Amino acid sequence: MAQWKKFWLLLSVIWVVVAVLNAVTIIAFSEETEKVWRPLVLAVAVPALAYLLGWAWARWRTPR
């Protein structure tokens, strides 16, 4: 596995755990539960975007 994928996996797991904890906190303590969607969407979108950027960078930097 490439080094950037290991780094991406580590940061993605941390990101998702923090985002889910944020969503659970909003559900538990807020009266406005519709605010929970933003952290859940970001929990999926940010790692996906980071992977896409890492993949593009690795592809661009690899000699052919």
N, C-alpha and C positions, 0 to 999 in steps of 0.2 A: 504494500500500500504506500502510496506517495506521502511524503512528509506533509504537504499541504492538506491532504485529506484527513490525516490524523489530527492536525491542528483544528481543522474545520469541525470534525466530529466532537472534539473536546469542547470547543466554544459553543457549538450548537446544543449539546446536552445541557450545559450550564444555562444558556439562553432560554431554552424551553422550560427548564425547572423553575427559573425565576419568573418567567411569564405565567406559568400555571399557578405558582404561589400568589402572584399578583391577582390573577383572576379569582382564585379561591378567597382571597382577602376581600375583594370587591363583593363577591356573593355573600360572604358571611357578615360583613359590617356595613354595607351600603344599602340604602333604600332604592337606589337607582341601579337595578341589576342589568339594565340594557348597556351599561358601560363595560360589561365584561367582554364584549365582542372584540374590542380593540386589542387588548393583550393577547387574546387567543389568535386573532388574525396575524398579529406581529410574531407570535410564537412559531408560526409556519412560514410566513413570508420572508423574514430576515435570514434564517438559515438557508432557505432555497436561493435567495439572491446571493448570499455569500458563496454558496457552492457554485453557482453560475459564474460569478466573478473569478473564483479560484480556478475553475476549469478553463475559462477563457485565458487567464493569465498563464497557466501551465501550457496550454496549447500554443500560445503566442511565443513563449520563451523556449520551447523545445525545438532544437534544430531538426530540420527534415533531411 
